[in-house]
Amino acid sequence: MTHVVLAQEAAASPLPSLLFLGLMVAVFWLFIIRPQRNRAKAQQTLSKSLSPGEEVRTIGGIHGTVVSVDEESVVLRVEEGKIRVSRRAIGSRVGEDKPDTETP
């Protein structure tokens, strides 16, 4: 003869689940949303501060020197001529991301 015993669970507090959910939202914000906002702000600052004569690198890897800047685009001088790219396509100034090699 087989006896089936059904266990009844006591009503658990929702507090641990809510704390876990809150922790997950905080981690998501800390590791994904906040860094993305910082990168976007840095990109806007770079885009607004471009001036002729600066050496830049596009997000596609093209190196060039800024010839002229207007509201939407930038003209770059490259090896064999000039190209026009969107301001948003400028990834960085050349030399900005190099580590400091001077030692005091």
ChimeraX commands (.cxc) that place a marker at each C-alpha (Angstrom):
marker #1 position 0.00,0.00,0.00 radius 0.5
marker #1 position 1.45,3.35,-1.07 radius 0.5
marker #1 position 0.77,6.47,0.91 radius 0.5
marker #1 position 1.06,9.84,-0.74 radius 0.5
marker #1 position 1.96,12.63,1.58 radius 0.5
marker #1 position 1.31,16.12,0.33 radius 0.5
marker #1 position 3.35,18.79,1.98 radius 0.5
marker #1 position 1.87,22.18,2.33 radius 0.5
marker #1 position 4.26,25.07,2.06 radius 0.5
marker #1 position 3.91,27.85,4.51 radius 0.5
marker #1 position 3.31,31.25,2.98 radius 0.5
marker #1 position 6.81,32.59,2.41 radius 0.5
marker #1 position 7.67,36.24,2.80 radius 0.5
marker #1 position 8.03,38.09,-0.53 radius 0.5
marker #1 position 10.86,40.19,0.91 radius 0.5
marker #1 position 13.79,38.00,-0.28 radius 0.5
marker #1 position 12.36,37.92,-3.82 radius 0.5
marker #1 position 11.92,41.66,-3.88 radius 0.5
marker #1 position 15.43,42.23,-2.54 radius 0.5
marker #1 position 16.85,39.94,-5.22 radius 0.5
marker #1 position 14.91,41.76,-7.93 radius 0.5
marker #1 position 16.12,45.11,-6.63 radius 0.5
marker #1 position 19.68,43.85,-6.56 radius 0.5
marker #1 position 19.42,42.64,-10.16 radius 0.5
marker #1 position 18.11,46.03,-11.31 radius 0.5
marker #1 position 20.96,47.79,-9.50 radius 0.5
marker #1 position 23.58,45.51,-11.05 radius 0.5
marker #1 position 22.05,45.95,-14.51 radius 0.5
marker #1 position 22.14,49.73,-14.13 radius 0.5
marker #1 position 25.68,49.73,-12.72 radius 0.5
marker #1 position 27.26,47.49,-15.37 radius 0.5
marker #1 position 25.24,48.29,-18.51 radius 0.5
marker #1 position 23.29,51.54,-18.47 radius 0.5
marker #1 position 25.75,53.80,-16.62 radius 0.5
marker #1 position 28.83,52.94,-18.74 radius 0.5
marker #1 position 26.82,53.36,-21.95 radius 0.5
marker #1 position 25.73,56.84,-20.85 radius 0.5
marker #1 position 29.34,57.75,-20.08 radius 0.5
marker #1 position 30.49,56.55,-23.52 radius 0.5
marker #1 position 27.71,58.50,-25.24 radius 0.5
marker #1 position 28.60,61.66,-23.31 radius 0.5
marker #1 position 32.30,61.27,-24.21 radius 0.5
marker #1 position 31.38,60.77,-27.90 radius 0.5
marker #1 position 29.26,63.94,-27.90 radius 0.5
marker #1 position 32.07,65.92,-26.28 radius 0.5
marker #1 position 34.55,64.66,-28.87 radius 0.5
marker #1 position 32.18,65.41,-31.73 radius 0.5
marker #1 position 31.57,68.97,-30.54 radius 0.5
marker #1 position 35.24,69.73,-29.96 radius 0.5
marker #1 position 36.60,68.77,-33.39 radius 0.5
marker #1 position 38.62,71.43,-35.18 radius 0.5
marker #1 position 40.68,71.53,-38.39 radius 0.5
marker #1 position 44.20,70.14,-38.13 radius 0.5
marker #1 position 43.45,67.41,-35.59 radius 0.5
marker #1 position 44.36,63.83,-36.38 radius 0.5
marker #1 position 41.44,61.46,-35.79 radius 0.5
marker #1 position 40.42,57.85,-36.28 radius 0.5
marker #1 position 36.91,56.87,-37.41 radius 0.5
marker #1 position 34.95,54.02,-35.90 radius 0.5
marker #1 position 35.77,52.10,-39.08 radius 0.5
marker #1 position 39.52,52.51,-38.51 radius 0.5
marker #1 position 40.28,55.22,-41.08 radius 0.5
marker #1 position 42.98,57.64,-39.95 radius 0.5
marker #1 position 42.92,61.19,-41.22 radius 0.5
marker #1 position 43.37,64.86,-40.49 radius 0.5
marker #1 position 40.34,67.10,-40.05 radius 0.5
marker #1 position 40.12,69.61,-42.91 radius 0.5
marker #1 position 36.74,71.17,-42.20 radius 0.5
marker #1 position 33.80,70.68,-39.87 radius 0.5
marker #1 position 30.13,71.54,-40.34 radius 0.5
marker #1 position 27.00,70.70,-38.33 radius 0.5
marker #1 position 26.55,67.14,-39.61 radius 0.5
marker #1 position 29.84,66.05,-41.17 radius 0.5
marker #1 position 33.61,66.26,-41.10 radius 0.5
marker #1 position 35.97,66.32,-44.08 radius 0.5
marker #1 position 39.12,64.27,-43.50 radius 0.5
marker #1 position 42.35,64.33,-45.47 radius 0.5
marker #1 position 43.56,60.77,-45.98 radius 0.5
marker #1 position 46.51,59.33,-47.93 radius 0.5
marker #1 position 45.20,59.92,-51.45 radius 0.5
marker #1 position 42.54,62.56,-51.03 radius 0.5
marker #1 position 39.65,63.71,-48.90 radius 0.5
marker #1 position 36.54,62.00,-47.57 radius 0.5
marker #1 position 33.42,63.30,-45.84 radius 0.5
marker #1 position 32.14,61.35,-42.83 radius 0.5
marker #1 position 29.43,61.92,-40.26 radius 0.5
marker #1 position 30.52,63.56,-37.02 radius 0.5
marker #1 position 29.23,60.50,-35.18 radius 0.5
marker #1 position 31.68,58.34,-37.15 radius 0.5
marker #1 position 34.72,59.91,-35.45 radius 0.5
marker #1 position 35.86,57.38,-32.87 radius 0.5
marker #1 position 38.81,59.11,-31.23 radius 0.5
marker #1 position 41.65,61.53,-31.62 radius 0.5
marker #1 position 44.88,59.84,-32.64 radius 0.5
marker #1 position 47.19,59.54,-29.65 radius 0.5
marker #1 position 44.45,59.91,-27.03 radius 0.5
marker #1 position 44.18,56.23,-26.19 radius 0.5
marker #1 position 47.92,55.58,-25.96 radius 0.5
marker #1 position 49.21,54.82,-22.45 radius 0.5
marker #1 position 51.48,57.32,-20.78 radius 0.5
marker #1 position 55.01,56.00,-21.25 radius 0.5
marker #1 position 56.83,58.68,-19.27 radius 0.5
marker #1 position 58.09,57.63,-15.88 radius 0.5
marker #1 position 59.07,60.23,-13.27 radius 0.5
marker link #1:1,2 radius 0.2
marker link #1:2,3 radius 0.2
marker link #1:3,4 radius 0.2
marker link #1:4,5 radius 0.2
marker link #1:5,6 radius 0.2
marker link #1:6,7 radius 0.2
marker link #1:7,8 radius 0.2
marker link #1:8,9 radius 0.2
marker link #1:9,10 radius 0.2
marker link #1:10,11 radius 0.2
marker link #1:11,12 radius 0.2
marker link #1:12,13 radius 0.2
marker link #1:13,14 radius 0.2
marker link #1:14,15 radius 0.2
marker link #1:15,16 radius 0.2
marker link #1:16,17 radius 0.2
marker link #1:17,18 radius 0.2
marker link #1:18,19 radius 0.2
marker link #1:19,20 radius 0.2
marker link #1:20,21 radius 0.2
marker link #1:21,22 radius 0.2
marker link #1:22,23 radius 0.2
marker link #1:23,24 radius 0.2
marker link #1:24,25 radius 0.2
marker link #1:25,26 radius 0.2
marker link #1:26,27 radius 0.2
marker link #1:27,28 radius 0.2
marker link #1:28,29 radius 0.2
marker link #1:29,30 radius 0.2
marker link #1:30,31 radius 0.2
marker link #1:31,32 radius 0.2
marker link #1:32,33 radius 0.2
marker link #1:33,34 radius 0.2
marker link #1:34,35 radius 0.2
marker link #1:35,36 radius 0.2
marker link #1:36,37 radius 0.2
marker link #1:37,38 radius 0.2
marker link #1:38,39 radius 0.2
marker link #1:39,40 radius 0.2
marker link #1:40,41 radius 0.2
marker link #1:41,42 radius 0.2
marker link #1:42,43 radius 0.2
marker link #1:43,44 radius 0.2
marker link #1:44,45 radius 0.2
marker link #1:45,46 radius 0.2
marker link #1:46,47 radius 0.2
marker link #1:47,48 radius 0.2
marker link #1:48,49 radius 0.2
marker link #1:49,50 radius 0.2
marker link #1:50,51 radius 0.2
marker link #1:51,52 radius 0.2
marker link #1:52,53 radius 0.2
marker link #1:53,54 radius 0.2
marker link #1:54,55 radius 0.2
marker link #1:55,56 radius 0.2
marker link #1:56,57 radius 0.2
marker link #1:57,58 radius 0.2
marker link #1:58,59 radius 0.2
marker link #1:59,60 radius 0.2
marker link #1:60,61 radius 0.2
marker link #1:61,62 radius 0.2
marker link #1:62,63 radius 0.2
marker link #1:63,64 radius 0.2
marker link #1:64,65 radius 0.2
marker link #1:65,66 radius 0.2
marker link #1:66,67 radius 0.2
marker link #1:67,68 radius 0.2
marker link #1:68,69 radius 0.2
marker link #1:69,70 radius 0.2
marker link #1:70,71 radius 0.2
marker link #1:71,72 radius 0.2
marker link #1:72,73 radius 0.2
marker link #1:73,74 radius 0.2
marker link #1:74,75 radius 0.2
marker link #1:75,76 radius 0.2
marker link #1:76,77 radius 0.2
marker link #1:77,78 radius 0.2
marker link #1:78,79 radius 0.2
marker link #1:79,80 radius 0.2
marker link #1:80,81 radius 0.2
marker link #1:81,82 radius 0.2
marker link #1:82,83 radius 0.2
marker link #1:83,84 radius 0.2
marker link #1:84,85 radius 0.2
marker link #1:85,86 radius 0.2
marker link #1:86,87 radius 0.2
marker link #1:87,88 radius 0.2
marker link #1:88,89 radius 0.2
marker link #1:89,90 radius 0.2
marker link #1:90,91 radius 0.2
marker link #1:91,92 radius 0.2
marker link #1:92,93 radius 0.2
marker link #1:93,94 radius 0.2
marker link #1:94,95 radius 0.2
marker link #1:95,96 radius 0.2
marker link #1:96,97 radius 0.2
marker link #1:97,98 radius 0.2
marker link #1:98,99 radius 0.2
marker link #1:99,100 radius 0.2
marker link #1:100,101 radius 0.2
marker link #1:101,102 radius 0.2
marker link #1:102,103 radius 0.2
marker link #1:103,104 radius 0.2
view
